Amino acid sequence: MEARELVSVEENSKIEEFRTGDTVRVGIKVREGERERIQDFQGVVIRNRKGDSDGSFTVRRVSFEGGVKRTFH
């Protein structure tokens, strides 16, 4: 069973369309013990796969002289 079948997913109208090559900032919810905070991940979109229910995009940023890639579903 897919997670999207269990939880209703609504599109957020506040998110603008973006393409490969655009710089984006994504807020990620991070949990450390009992604390929870939002951590920003800012970088350049290097891949954007659009899908009706399972789209994803990959963002790359340079951190401490090394490249870091993260894919968001």
CHARMM-style PDB file with segment names, atoms N, HN, CA, C and O in Angstrom:
ATOM      1  N   MET     1       0.836  -1.172   0.000  1.00  0.00      PROA
ATOM      2  CA  MET     1       0.000   0.000   0.000  1.00  0.00      PROA
ATOM      3  C   MET     1       0.890   1.247   0.000  1.00  0.00      PROA
ATOM      4  O   MET     1       1.860   1.330   0.753  1.00  0.00      PROA
ATOM      5  N   GLU     2       0.551   2.192  -0.838  1.00  0.00      PROA
ATOM      6  HN  GLU     2      -0.237   2.124  -1.450  1.00  0.00      PROA
ATOM      7  CA  GLU     2       1.298   3.437  -0.958  1.00  0.00      PROA
ATOM      8  C   GLU     2       0.929   4.395   0.170  1.00  0.00      PROA
ATOM      9  O   GLU     2      -0.206   4.400   0.648  1.00  0.00      PROA
ATOM     10  N   ALA     3       1.897   5.205   0.590  1.00  0.00      PROA
ATOM     11  HN  ALA     3       2.819   5.201   0.202  1.00  0.00      PROA
ATOM     12  CA  ALA     3       1.643   6.186   1.644  1.00  0.00      PROA
ATOM     13  C   ALA     3       0.614   7.215   1.201  1.00  0.00      PROA
ATOM     14  O   ALA     3      -0.171   7.695   2.019  1.00  0.00      PROA
ATOM     15  N   ARG     4       0.607   7.559  -0.084  1.00  0.00      PROA
ATOM     16  HN  ARG     4       1.245   7.169  -0.748  1.00  0.00      PROA
ATOM     17  CA  ARG     4      -0.345   8.555  -0.580  1.00  0.00      PROA
ATOM     18  C   ARG     4      -1.785   8.038  -0.550  1.00  0.00      PROA
ATOM     19  O   ARG     4      -2.729   8.826  -0.604  1.00  0.00      PROA
ATOM     20  N   GLU     5      -1.952   6.730  -0.465  1.00  0.00      PROA
ATOM     21  HN  GLU     5      -1.185   6.090  -0.421  1.00  0.00      PROA
ATOM     22  CA  GLU     5      -3.289   6.174  -0.346  1.00  0.00      PROA
ATOM     23  C   GLU     5      -3.819   6.334   1.076  1.00  0.00      PROA
ATOM     24  O   GLU     5      -5.030   6.398   1.289  1.00  0.00      PROA
ATOM     25  N   LEU     6      -2.914   6.397   2.044  1.00  0.00      PROA
ATOM     26  HN  LEU     6      -1.930   6.345   1.871  1.00  0.00      PROA
ATOM     27  CA  LEU     6      -3.307   6.509   3.444  1.00  0.00      PROA
ATOM     28  C   LEU     6      -3.546   7.955   3.883  1.00  0.00      PROA
ATOM     29  O   LEU     6      -4.375   8.215   4.755  1.00  0.00      PROA
ATOM     30  N   VAL     7      -2.818   8.890   3.275  1.00  0.00      PROA
ATOM     31  HN  VAL     7      -2.145   8.679   2.566  1.00  0.00      PROA
ATOM     32  CA  VAL     7      -2.895  10.289   3.669  1.00  0.00      PROA
ATOM     33  C   VAL     7      -3.288  11.117   2.459  1.00  0.00      PROA
ATOM     34  O   VAL     7      -2.755  10.924   1.366  1.00  0.00      PROA
ATOM     35  N   SER     8      -4.219  12.036   2.654  1.00  0.00      PROA
ATOM     36  HN  SER     8      -4.652  12.193   3.541  1.00  0.00      PROA
ATOM     37  CA  SER     8      -4.611  12.896   1.532  1.00  0.00      PROA
ATOM     38  C   SER     8      -3.536  13.954   1.310  1.00  0.00      PROA
ATOM     39  O   SER     8      -3.069  14.582   2.261  1.00  0.00      PROA
ATOM     40  N   VAL     9      -3.149  14.149   0.061  1.00  0.00      PROA
ATOM     41  HN  VAL     9      -3.528  13.639  -0.711  1.00  0.00      PROA
ATOM     42  CA  VAL     9      -2.115  15.102  -0.298  1.00  0.00      PROA
ATOM     43  C   VAL     9      -2.761  16.254  -1.048  1.00  0.00      PROA
ATOM     44  O   VAL     9      -3.460  16.057  -2.042  1.00  0.00      PROA
ATOM     45  N   GLU    10      -2.512  17.466  -0.550  1.00  0.00      PROA
ATOM     46  HN  GLU    10      -1.944  17.626   0.257  1.00  0.00      PROA
ATOM     47  CA  GLU    10      -3.061  18.650  -1.192  1.00  0.00      PROA
ATOM     48  C   GLU    10      -1.923  19.471  -1.762  1.00  0.00      PROA
ATOM     49  O   GLU    10      -0.868  19.599  -1.141  1.00  0.00      PROA
ATOM     50  N   GLU    11      -2.135  20.026  -2.946  1.00  0.00      PROA
ATOM     51  HN  GLU    11      -2.992  19.922  -3.451  1.00  0.00      PROA
ATOM     52  CA  GLU    11      -1.117  20.883  -3.534  1.00  0.00      PROA
ATOM     53  C   GLU    11      -1.079  22.201  -2.799  1.00  0.00      PROA
ATOM     54  O   GLU    11      -2.118  22.733  -2.407  1.00  0.00      PROA
ATOM     55  N   ASN    12       0.126  22.733  -2.611  1.00  0.00      PROA
ATOM     56  HN  ASN    12       0.970  22.300  -2.930  1.00  0.00      PROA
ATOM     57  CA  ASN    12       0.311  24.008  -1.937  1.00  0.00      PROA
ATOM     58  C   ASN    12       0.403  25.096  -2.996  1.00  0.00      PROA
ATOM     59  O   ASN    12       1.338  25.115  -3.796  1.00  0.00      PROA
ATOM     60  N   SER    13      -0.559  25.991  -2.998  1.00  0.00      PROA
ATOM     61  HN  SER    13      -1.319  25.976  -2.348  1.00  0.00      PROA
ATOM     62  CA  SER    13      -0.590  27.042  -4.022  1.00  0.00      PROA
ATOM     63  C   SER    13       0.489  28.101  -3.791  1.00  0.00      PROA
ATOM     64  O   SER    13       0.730  28.925  -4.672  1.00  0.00      PROA
ATOM     65  N   LYS    14       1.139  28.098  -2.635  1.00  0.00      PROA
ATOM     66  HN  LYS    14       0.944  27.428  -1.919  1.00  0.00      PROA
ATOM     67  CA  LYS    14       2.185  29.074  -2.336  1.00  0.00      PROA
ATOM     68  C   LYS    14       3.515  28.707  -2.990  1.00  0.00      PROA
ATOM     69  O   LYS    14       4.406  29.551  -3.085  1.00  0.00      PROA
ATOM     70  N   ILE    15       3.663  27.469  -3.439  1.00  0.00      PROA
ATOM     71  HN  ILE    15       2.939  26.783  -3.362  1.00  0.00      PROA
ATOM     72  CA  ILE    15       4.898  27.022  -4.063  1.00  0.00      PROA
ATOM     73  C   ILE    15       4.858  27.349  -5.544  1.00  0.00      PROA
ATOM     74  O   ILE    15       3.960  26.912  -6.265  1.00  0.00      PROA
ATOM     75  N   GLU    16       5.832  28.116  -5.988  1.00  0.00      PROA
ATOM     76  HN  GLU    16       6.561  28.471  -5.403  1.00  0.00      PROA
ATOM     77  CA  GLU    16       5.889  28.498  -7.400  1.00  0.00      PROA
ATOM     78  C   GLU    16       6.492  27.370  -8.224  1.00  0.00      PROA
ATOM     79  O   GLU    16       7.187  26.502  -7.694  1.00  0.00      PROA
ATOM     80  N   GLU    17       6.222  27.388  -9.523  1.00  0.00      PROA
ATOM     81  HN  GLU    17       5.658  28.093  -9.954  1.00  0.00      PROA
ATOM     82  CA  GLU    17       6.824  26.418 -10.435  1.00  0.00      PROA
ATOM     83  C   GLU    17       8.332  26.666 -10.494  1.00  0.00      PROA
ATOM     84  O   GLU    17       8.773  27.816 -10.471  1.00  0.00      PROA
ATOM     85  N   PHE    18       9.114  25.608 -10.570  1.00  0.00      PROA
ATOM     86  HN  PHE    18       8.756  24.674 -10.589  1.00  0.00      PROA
ATOM     87  CA  PHE    18      10.563  25.747 -10.700  1.00  0.00      PROA
ATOM     88  C   PHE    18      11.057  24.737 -11.711  1.00  0.00      PROA
ATOM     89  O   PHE    18      10.410  23.723 -11.974  1.00  0.00      PROA
ATOM     90  N   ARG    19      12.232  25.039 -12.279  1.00  0.00      PROA
ATOM     91  HN  ARG    19      12.757  25.863 -12.065  1.00  0.00      PROA
ATOM     92  CA  ARG    19      12.823  24.190 -13.304  1.00  0.00      PROA
ATOM     93  C   ARG    19      14.255  23.861 -12.935  1.00  0.00      PROA
ATOM     94  O   ARG    19      14.800  24.397 -11.970  1.00  0.00      PROA
ATOM     95  N   THR    20      14.857  22.981 -13.705  1.00  0.00      PROA
ATOM     96  HN  THR    20      14.414  22.545 -14.489  1.00  0.00      PROA
ATOM     97  CA  THR    20      16.263  22.654 -13.532  1.00  0.00      PROA
ATOM     98  C   THR    20      17.093  23.914 -13.740  1.00  0.00      PROA
ATOM     99  O   THR    20      16.881  24.649 -14.705  1.00  0.00      PROA
ATOM    100  N   GLY    21      18.035  24.163 -12.839  1.00  0.00      PROA
ATOM    101  HN  GLY    21      18.206  23.566 -12.055  1.00  0.00      PROA
ATOM    102  CA  GLY    21      18.873  25.351 -12.912  1.00  0.00      PROA
ATOM    103  C   GLY    21      18.435  26.454 -11.967  1.00  0.00      PROA
ATOM    104  O   GLY    21      19.200  27.385 -11.714  1.00  0.00      PROA
ATOM    105  N   ASP    22      17.218  26.372 -11.437  1.00  0.00      PROA
ATOM    106  HN  ASP    22      16.597  25.615 -11.643  1.00  0.00      PROA
ATOM    107  CA  ASP    22      16.725  27.364 -10.487  1.00  0.00      PROA
ATOM    108  C   ASP    22      17.312  27.107  -9.105  1.00  0.00      PROA
ATOM    109  O   ASP    22      17.596  25.964  -8.746  1.00  0.00      PROA
ATOM    110  N   THR    23      17.491  28.161  -8.341  1.00  0.00      PROA
ATOM    111  HN  THR    23      17.261  29.090  -8.632  1.00  0.00      PROA
ATOM    112  CA  THR    23      17.927  28.045  -6.951  1.00  0.00      PROA
ATOM    113  C   THR    23      16.689  28.007  -6.068  1.00  0.00      PROA
ATOM    114  O   THR    23      15.807  28.859  -6.182  1.00  0.00      PROA
ATOM    115  N   VAL    24      16.629  27.011  -5.187  1.00  0.00      PROA
ATOM    116  HN  VAL    24      17.345  26.320  -5.095  1.00  0.00      PROA
ATOM    117  CA  VAL    24      15.479  26.845  -4.304  1.00  0.00      PROA
ATOM    118  C   VAL    24      15.941  26.699  -2.862  1.00  0.00      PROA
ATOM    119  O   VAL    24      17.085  26.332  -2.593  1.00  0.00      PROA
ATOM    120  N   ARG    25      15.036  26.992  -1.944  1.00  0.00      PROA
ATOM    121  HN  ARG    25      14.107  27.291  -2.162  1.00  0.00      PROA
ATOM    122  CA  ARG    25      15.286  26.774  -0.519  1.00  0.00      PROA
ATOM    123  C   ARG    25      14.160  25.884  -0.007  1.00  0.00      PROA
ATOM    124  O   ARG    25      12.985  26.233  -0.115  1.00  0.00      PROA
ATOM    125  N   VAL    26      14.528  24.729   0.553  1.00  0.00      PROA
ATOM    126  HN  VAL    26      15.483  24.445   0.641  1.00  0.00      PROA
ATOM    127  CA  VAL    26      13.554  23.753   1.034  1.00  0.00      PROA
ATOM    128  C   VAL    26      13.704  23.643   2.546  1.00  0.00      PROA
ATOM    129  O   VAL    26      14.808  23.441   3.051  1.00  0.00      PROA
ATOM    130  N   GLY    27      12.605  23.775   3.261  1.00  0.00      PROA
ATOM    131  HN  GLY    27      11.708  23.940   2.851  1.00  0.00      PROA
ATOM    132  CA  GLY    27      12.614  23.610   4.712  1.00  0.00      PROA
ATOM    133  C   GLY    27      12.391  22.151   5.064  1.00  0.00      PROA
ATOM    134  O   GLY    27      11.414  21.540   4.630  1.00  0.00      PROA
ATOM    135  N   ILE    28      13.305  21.594   5.854  1.00  0.00      PROA
ATOM    136  HN  ILE    28      14.098  22.090   6.206  1.00  0.00      PROA
ATOM    137  CA  ILE    28      13.242  20.182   6.232  1.00  0.00      PROA
ATOM    138  C   ILE    28      13.017  20.103   7.733  1.00  0.00      PROA
ATOM    139  O   ILE    28      13.713  20.762   8.506  1.00  0.00      PROA
ATOM    140  N   LYS    29      12.048  19.298   8.145  1.00  0.00      PROA
ATOM    141  HN  LYS    29      11.482  18.763   7.517  1.00  0.00      PROA
ATOM    142  CA  LYS    29      11.793  19.124   9.561  1.00  0.00      PROA
ATOM    143  C   LYS    29      12.799  18.124  10.126  1.00  0.00      PROA
ATOM    144  O   LYS    29      12.851  16.974   9.689  1.00  0.00      PROA
ATOM    145  N   VAL    30      13.606  18.571  11.109  1.00  0.00      PROA
ATOM    146  HN  VAL    30      13.564  19.505  11.464  1.00  0.00      PROA
ATOM    147  CA  VAL    30      14.655  17.745  11.708  1.00  0.00      PROA
ATOM    148  C   VAL    30      14.281  17.483  13.164  1.00  0.00      PROA
ATOM    149  O   VAL    30      13.916  18.400  13.900  1.00  0.00      PROA
ATOM    150  N   ARG    31      14.377  16.238  13.560  1.00  0.00      PROA
ATOM    151  HN  ARG    31      14.674  15.493  12.962  1.00  0.00      PROA
ATOM    152  CA  ARG    31      14.074  15.877  14.938  1.00  0.00      PROA
ATOM    153  C   ARG    31      15.352  15.433  15.628  1.00  0.00      PROA
ATOM    154  O   ARG    31      16.039  14.523  15.163  1.00  0.00      PROA
ATOM    155  N   GLU    32      15.666  16.090  16.752  1.00  0.00      PROA
ATOM    156  HN  GLU    32      15.108  16.829  17.129  1.00  0.00      PROA
ATOM    157  CA  GLU    32      16.850  15.771  17.548  1.00  0.00      PROA
ATOM    158  C   GLU    32      16.390  15.453  18.963  1.00  0.00      PROA
ATOM    159  O   GLU    32      16.140  16.353  19.764  1.00  0.00      PROA
ATOM    160  N   GLY    33      16.282  14.179  19.257  1.00  0.00      PROA
ATOM    161  HN  GLY    33      16.485  13.448  18.606  1.00  0.00      PROA
ATOM    162  CA  GLY    33      15.769  13.784  20.564  1.00  0.00      PROA
ATOM    163  C   GLY    33      14.302  14.153  20.665  1.00  0.00      PROA
ATOM    164  O   GLY    33      13.480  13.682  19.879  1.00  0.00      PROA
ATOM    165  N   GLU    34      13.970  15.005  21.642  1.00  0.00      PROA
ATOM    166  HN  GLU    34      14.638  15.388  22.281  1.00  0.00      PROA
ATOM    167  CA  GLU    34      12.594  15.457  21.806  1.00  0.00      PROA
ATOM    168  C   GLU    34      12.330  16.774  21.093  1.00  0.00      PROA
ATOM    169  O   GLU    34      11.179  17.189  20.961  1.00  0.00      PROA
ATOM    170  N   ARG    35      13.392  17.437  20.631  1.00  0.00      PROA
ATOM    171  HN  ARG    35      14.327  17.100  20.738  1.00  0.00      PROA
ATOM    172  CA  ARG    35      13.253  18.728  19.953  1.00  0.00      PROA
ATOM    173  C   ARG    35      12.989  18.534  18.467  1.00  0.00      PROA
ATOM    174  O   ARG    35      13.420  17.549  17.868  1.00  0.00      PROA
ATOM    175  N   GLU    36      12.280  19.483  17.888  1.00  0.00      PROA
ATOM    176  HN  GLU    36      11.930  20.283  18.375  1.00  0.00      PROA
ATOM    177  CA  GLU    36      11.999  19.461  16.465  1.00  0.00      PROA
ATOM    178  C   GLU    36      12.208  20.862  15.920  1.00  0.00      PROA
ATOM    179  O   GLU    36      11.767  21.839  16.526  1.00  0.00      PROA
ATOM    180  N   ARG    37      12.885  20.967  14.766  1.00  0.00      PROA
ATOM    181  HN  ARG    37      13.243  20.174  14.273  1.00  0.00      PROA
ATOM    182  CA  ARG    37      13.155  22.276  14.179  1.00  0.00      PROA
ATOM    183  C   ARG    37      13.119  22.167  12.664  1.00  0.00      PROA
ATOM    184  O   ARG    37      13.102  21.069  12.109  1.00  0.00      PROA
ATOM    185  N   ILE    38      13.107  23.326  11.997  1.00  0.00      PROA
ATOM    186  HN  ILE    38      13.121  24.219  12.447  1.00  0.00      PROA
ATOM    187  CA  ILE    38      13.132  23.393  10.544  1.00  0.00      PROA
ATOM    188  C   ILE    38      14.537  23.803  10.111  1.00  0.00      PROA
ATOM    189  O   ILE    38      15.064  24.811  10.582  1.00  0.00      PROA
ATOM    190  N   GLN    39      15.142  23.025   9.215  1.00  0.00      PROA
ATOM    191  HN  GLN    39      14.714  22.206   8.832  1.00  0.00      PROA
ATOM    192  CA  GLN    39      16.473  23.328   8.687  1.00  0.00      PROA
ATOM    193  C   GLN    39      16.343  23.585   7.196  1.00  0.00      PROA
ATOM    194  O   GLN    39      15.752  22.782   6.474  1.00  0.00      PROA
ATOM    195  N   ASP    40      16.896  24.710   6.729  1.00  0.00      PROA
ATOM    196  HN  ASP    40      17.375  25.362   7.315  1.00  0.00      PROA
ATOM    197  CA  ASP    40      16.824  25.054   5.315  1.00  0.00      PROA
ATOM    198  C   ASP    40      17.930  24.359   4.533  1.00  0.00      PROA
ATOM    199  O   ASP    40      19.068  24.261   4.991  1.00  0.00      PROA
ATOM    200  N   PHE    41      17.575  23.882   3.352  1.00  0.00      PROA
ATOM    201  HN  PHE    41      16.651  23.961   2.980  1.00  0.00      PROA
ATOM    202  CA  PHE    41      18.528  23.287   2.409  1.00  0.00      PROA
ATOM    203  C   PHE    41      18.393  24.091   1.130  1.00  0.00      PROA
ATOM    204  O   PHE    41      17.396  23.963   0.418  1.00  0.00      PROA
ATOM    205  N   GLN    42      19.388  24.920   0.829  1.00  0.00      PROA
ATOM    206  HN  GLN    42      20.198  25.024   1.407  1.00  0.00      PROA
ATOM    207  CA  GLN    42      19.335  25.794  -0.347  1.00  0.00      PROA
ATOM    208  C   GLN    42      20.378  25.357  -1.350  1.00  0.00      PROA
ATOM    209  O   GLN    42      21.531  25.100  -1.002  1.00  0.00      PROA
ATOM    210  N   GLY    43      19.953  25.274  -2.612  1.00  0.00      PROA
ATOM    211  HN  GLY    43      19.017  25.483  -2.895  1.00  0.00      PROA
ATOM    212  CA  GLY    43      20.872  24.885  -3.664  1.00  0.00      PROA
ATOM    213  C   GLY    43      20.214  24.987  -5.030  1.00  0.00      PROA
ATOM    214  O   GLY    43      19.137  25.563  -5.183  1.00  0.00      PROA
ATOM    215  N   VAL    44      20.887  24.416  -6.015  1.00  0.00      PROA
ATOM    216  HN  VAL    44      21.763  23.948  -5.890  1.00  0.00      PROA
ATOM    217  CA  VAL    44      20.432  24.471  -7.407  1.00  0.00      PROA
ATOM    218  C   VAL    44      19.736  23.166  -7.760  1.00  0.00      PROA
ATOM    219  O   VAL    44      20.237  22.084  -7.456  1.00  0.00      PROA
ATOM    220  N   VAL    45      18.580  23.273  -8.403  1.00  0.00      PROA
ATOM    221  HN  VAL    45      18.173  24.152  -8.651  1.00  0.00      PROA
ATOM    222  CA  VAL    45      17.843  22.086  -8.843  1.00  0.00      PROA
ATOM    223  C   VAL    45      18.601  21.467 -10.012  1.00  0.00      PROA
ATOM    224  O   VAL    45      18.833  22.124 -11.026  1.00  0.00      PROA
ATOM    225  N   ILE    46      18.985  20.197  -9.867  1.00  0.00      PROA
ATOM    226  HN  ILE    46      18.796  19.662  -9.043  1.00  0.00      PROA
ATOM    227  CA  ILE    46      19.712  19.527 -10.949  1.00  0.00      PROA
ATOM    228  C   ILE    46      18.853  18.482 -11.643  1.00  0.00      PROA
ATOM    229  O   ILE    46      19.224  17.973 -12.700  1.00  0.00      PROA
ATOM    230  N   ARG    47      17.698  18.158 -11.050  1.00  0.00      PROA
ATOM    231  HN  ARG    47      17.397  18.571 -10.191  1.00  0.00      PROA
ATOM    232  CA  ARG    47      16.804  17.175 -11.657  1.00  0.00      PROA
ATOM    233  C   ARG    47      15.391  17.439 -11.147  1.00  0.00      PROA
ATOM    234  O   ARG    47      15.180  17.681  -9.959  1.00  0.00      PROA
ATOM    235  N   ASN    48      14.434  17.386 -12.061  1.00  0.00      PROA
ATOM    236  HN  ASN    48      14.606  17.189 -13.027  1.00  0.00      PROA
ATOM    237  CA  ASN    48      13.047  17.629 -11.693  1.00  0.00      PROA
ATOM    238  C   ASN    48      12.174  16.628 -12.438  1.00  0.00      PROA
ATOM    239  O   ASN    48      12.002  16.728 -13.653  1.00  0.00      PROA
ATOM    240  N   ARG    49      11.633  15.680 -11.720  1.00  0.00      PROA
ATOM    241  HN  ARG    49      11.773  15.599 -10.733  1.00  0.00      PROA
ATOM    242  CA  ARG    49      10.755  14.673 -12.317  1.00  0.00      PROA
ATOM    243  C   ARG    49       9.342  14.941 -11.853  1.00  0.00      PROA
ATOM    244  O   ARG    49       9.020  14.799 -10.673  1.00  0.00      PROA
ATOM    245  N   LYS    50       8.509  15.329 -12.790  1.00  0.00      PROA
ATOM    246  HN  LYS    50       8.771  15.444 -13.748  1.00  0.00      PROA
ATOM    247  CA  LYS    50       7.120  15.613 -12.452  1.00  0.00      PROA
ATOM    248  C   LYS    50       6.297  14.352 -12.647  1.00  0.00      PROA
ATOM    249  O   LYS    50       6.448  13.630 -13.632  1.00  0.00      PROA
ATOM    250  N   GLY    51       5.435  14.113 -11.691  1.00  0.00      PROA
ATOM    251  HN  GLY    51       5.313  14.700 -10.890  1.00  0.00      PROA
ATOM    252  CA  GLY    51       4.523  12.986 -11.775  1.00  0.00      PROA
ATOM    253  C   GLY    51       3.233  13.359 -11.079  1.00  0.00      PROA
ATOM    254  O   GLY    51       3.215  14.223 -10.203  1.00  0.00      PROA
ATOM    255  N   ASP    52       2.154  12.705 -11.473  1.00  0.00      PROA
ATOM    256  HN  ASP    52       2.169  12.003 -12.185  1.00  0.00      PROA
ATOM    257  CA  ASP    52       0.881  13.066 -10.873  1.00  0.00      PROA
ATOM    258  C   ASP    52       0.833  12.729  -9.386  1.00  0.00      PROA
ATOM    259  O   ASP    52       0.228  13.471  -8.611  1.00  0.00      PROA
ATOM    260  N   SER    53       1.452  11.637  -8.976  1.00  0.00      PROA
ATOM    261  HN  SER    53       1.943  11.035  -9.605  1.00  0.00      PROA
ATOM    262  CA  SER    53       1.401  11.284  -7.557  1.00  0.00      PROA
ATOM    263  C   SER    53       2.771  11.095  -6.925  1.00  0.00      PROA
ATOM    264  O   SER    53       2.886  11.089  -5.699  1.00  0.00      PROA
ATOM    265  N   ASP    54       3.807  10.941  -7.731  1.00  0.00      PROA
ATOM    266  HN  ASP    54       3.714  10.946  -8.726  1.00  0.00      PROA
ATOM    267  CA  ASP    54       5.108  10.652  -7.137  1.00  0.00      PROA
ATOM    268  C   ASP    54       6.237  11.447  -7.794  1.00  0.00      PROA
ATOM    269  O   ASP    54       7.254  10.873  -8.184  1.00  0.00      PROA
ATOM    270  N   GLY    55       6.066  12.745  -7.916  1.00  0.00      PROA
ATOM    271  HN  GLY    55       5.240  13.212  -7.599  1.00  0.00      PROA
ATOM    272  CA  GLY    55       7.112  13.586  -8.484  1.00  0.00      PROA
ATOM    273  C   GLY    55       8.258  13.757  -7.487  1.00  0.00      PROA
ATOM    274  O   GLY    55       8.058  13.625  -6.280  1.00  0.00      PROA
ATOM    275  N   SER    56       9.442  14.047  -7.987  1.00  0.00      PROA
ATOM    276  HN  SER    56       9.604  14.154  -8.967  1.00  0.00      PROA
ATOM    277  CA  SER    56      10.583  14.273  -7.117  1.00  0.00      PROA
ATOM    278  C   SER    56      11.533  15.270  -7.785  1.00  0.00      PROA
ATOM    279  O   SER    56      11.483  15.486  -8.996  1.00  0.00      PROA
ATOM    280  N   PHE    57      12.393  15.864  -6.969  1.00  0.00      PROA
ATOM    281  HN  PHE    57      12.434  15.688  -5.986  1.00  0.00      PROA
ATOM    282  CA  PHE    57      13.412  16.757  -7.514  1.00  0.00      PROA
ATOM    283  C   PHE    57      14.673  16.626  -6.675  1.00  0.00      PROA
ATOM    284  O   PHE    57      14.614  16.293  -5.492  1.00  0.00      PROA
ATOM    285  N   THR    58      15.818  16.890  -7.301  1.00  0.00      PROA
ATOM    286  HN  THR    58      15.867  17.161  -8.263  1.00  0.00      PROA
ATOM    287  CA  THR    58      17.115  16.778  -6.639  1.00  0.00      PROA
ATOM    288  C   THR    58      17.764  18.147  -6.601  1.00  0.00      PROA
ATOM    289  O   THR    58      17.791  18.870  -7.597  1.00  0.00      PROA
ATOM    290  N   VAL    59      18.290  18.490  -5.423  1.00  0.00      PROA
ATOM    291  HN  VAL    59      18.268  17.902  -4.614  1.00  0.00      PROA
ATOM    292  CA  VAL    59      18.933  19.784  -5.204  1.00  0.00      PROA
ATOM    293  C   VAL    59      20.386  19.530  -4.823  1.00  0.00      PROA
ATOM    294  O   VAL    59      20.682  18.621  -4.048  1.00  0.00      PROA
ATOM    295  N   ARG    60      21.296  20.345  -5.376  1.00  0.00      PROA
ATOM    296  HN  ARG    60      21.055  21.083  -6.006  1.00  0.00      PROA
ATOM    297  CA  ARG    60      22.719  20.217  -5.087  1.00  0.00      PROA
ATOM    298  C   ARG    60      23.221  21.529  -4.511  1.00  0.00      PROA
ATOM    299  O   ARG    60      22.897  22.609  -5.005  1.00  0.00      PROA
ATOM    300  N   ARG    61      24.020  21.414  -3.457  1.00  0.00      PROA
ATOM    301  HN  ARG    61      24.283  20.537  -3.056  1.00  0.00      PROA
ATOM    302  CA  ARG    61      24.652  22.600  -2.885  1.00  0.00      PROA
ATOM    303  C   ARG    61      26.094  22.259  -2.533  1.00  0.00      PROA
ATOM    304  O   ARG    61      26.450  21.091  -2.377  1.00  0.00      PROA
ATOM    305  N   VAL    62      26.910  23.288  -2.412  1.00  0.00      PROA
ATOM    306  HN  VAL    62      26.620  24.236  -2.538  1.00  0.00      PROA
ATOM    307  CA  VAL    62      28.303  23.109  -2.027  1.00  0.00      PROA
ATOM    308  C   VAL    62      28.410  23.414  -0.541  1.00  0.00      PROA
ATOM    309  O   VAL    62      28.015  24.490  -0.092  1.00  0.00      PROA
ATOM    310  N   SER    63      28.947  22.464   0.225  1.00  0.00      PROA
ATOM    311  HN  SER    63      29.269  21.589  -0.140  1.00  0.00      PROA
ATOM    312  CA  SER    63      29.084  22.616   1.662  1.00  0.00      PROA
ATOM    313  C   SER    63      30.484  22.170   2.064  1.00  0.00      PROA
ATOM    314  O   SER    63      30.866  21.021   1.841  1.00  0.00      PROA
ATOM    315  N   PHE    64      31.242  23.080   2.656  1.00  0.00      PROA
ATOM    316  HN  PHE    64      30.932  24.014   2.837  1.00  0.00      PROA
ATOM    317  CA  PHE    64      32.610  22.784   3.093  1.00  0.00      PROA
ATOM    318  C   PHE    64      33.442  22.202   1.959  1.00  0.00      PROA
ATOM    319  O   PHE    64      34.091  21.169   2.123  1.00  0.00      PROA
ATOM    320  N   GLU    65      33.422  22.867   0.811  1.00  0.00      PROA
ATOM    321  HN  GLU    65      32.895  23.706   0.678  1.00  0.00      PROA
ATOM    322  CA  GLU    65      34.199  22.526  -0.387  1.00  0.00      PROA
ATOM    323  C   GLU    65      33.828  21.171  -0.994  1.00  0.00      PROA
ATOM    324  O   GLU    65      34.611  20.601  -1.754  1.00  0.00      PROA
ATOM    325  N   GLY    66      32.668  20.662  -0.672  1.00  0.00      PROA
ATOM    326  HN  GLY    66      32.033  21.124  -0.054  1.00  0.00      PROA
ATOM    327  CA  GLY    66      32.210  19.397  -1.247  1.00  0.00      PROA
ATOM    328  C   GLY    66      30.754  19.536  -1.670  1.00  0.00      PROA
ATOM    329  O   GLY    66      30.000  20.306  -1.076  1.00  0.00      PROA
ATOM    330  N   GLY    67      30.368  18.802  -2.681  1.00  0.00      PROA
ATOM    331  HN  GLY    67      30.981  18.177  -3.164  1.00  0.00      PROA
ATOM    332  CA  GLY    67      28.995  18.855  -3.169  1.00  0.00      PROA
ATOM    333  C   GLY    67      28.102  17.919  -2.383  1.00  0.00      PROA
ATOM    334  O   GLY    67      28.491  16.792  -2.073  1.00  0.00      PROA
ATOM    335  N   VAL    68      26.901  18.385  -2.060  1.00  0.00      PROA
ATOM    336  HN  VAL    68      26.586  19.300  -2.311  1.00  0.00      PROA
ATOM    337  CA  VAL    68      25.912  17.592  -1.347  1.00  0.00      PROA
ATOM    338  C   VAL    68      24.643  17.578  -2.188  1.00  0.00      PROA
ATOM    339  O   VAL    68      24.148  18.636  -2.580  1.00  0.00      PROA
ATOM    340  N   LYS    69      24.106  16.380  -2.472  1.00  0.00      PROA
ATOM    341  HN  LYS    69      24.507  15.521  -2.154  1.00  0.00      PROA
ATOM    342  CA  LYS    69      22.875  16.253  -3.241  1.00  0.00      PROA
ATOM    343  C   LYS    69      21.810  15.655  -2.338  1.00  0.00      PROA
ATOM    344  O   LYS    69      22.085  14.783  -1.514  1.00  0.00      PROA
ATOM    345  N   ARG    70      20.582  16.146  -2.512  1.00  0.00      PROA
ATOM    346  HN  ARG    70      20.359  16.855  -3.181  1.00  0.00      PROA
ATOM    347  CA  ARG    70      19.472  15.598  -1.750  1.00  0.00      PROA
ATOM    348  C   ARG    70      18.253  15.537  -2.653  1.00  0.00      PROA
ATOM    349  O   ARG    70      17.934  16.496  -3.356  1.00  0.00      PROA
ATOM    350  N   THR    71      17.572  14.391  -2.623  1.00  0.00      PROA
ATOM    351  HN  THR    71      17.831  13.612  -2.052  1.00  0.00      PROA
ATOM    352  CA  THR    71      16.378  14.210  -3.443  1.00  0.00      PROA
ATOM    353  C   THR    71      15.152  14.306  -2.544  1.00  0.00      PROA
ATOM    354  O   THR    71      15.102  13.703  -1.472  1.00  0.00      PROA
ATOM    355  N   PHE    72      14.165  15.072  -2.999  1.00  0.00      PROA
ATOM    356  HN  PHE    72      14.205  15.561  -3.870  1.00  0.00      PROA
ATOM    357  CA  PHE    72      12.921  15.274  -2.274  1.00  0.00      PROA
ATOM    358  C   PHE    72      11.788  14.625  -3.048  1.00  0.00      PROA
ATOM    359  O   PHE    72      11.688  14.786  -4.264  1.00  0.00      PROA
ATOM    360  N   HSD    73      10.941  13.897  -2.352  1.00  0.00      PROA
ATOM    361  HN  HSD    73      11.022  13.766  -1.364  1.00  0.00      PROA
ATOM    362  CA  HSD    73       9.808  13.190  -2.975  1.00  0.00      PROA
ATOM    363  C   HSD    73       8.528  13.890  -2.617  1.00  0.00      PROA
ATOM    364  OT1 HSD    73       7.452  13.462  -3.036  1.00  0.00      PROA
TER     365      HSD     73
END
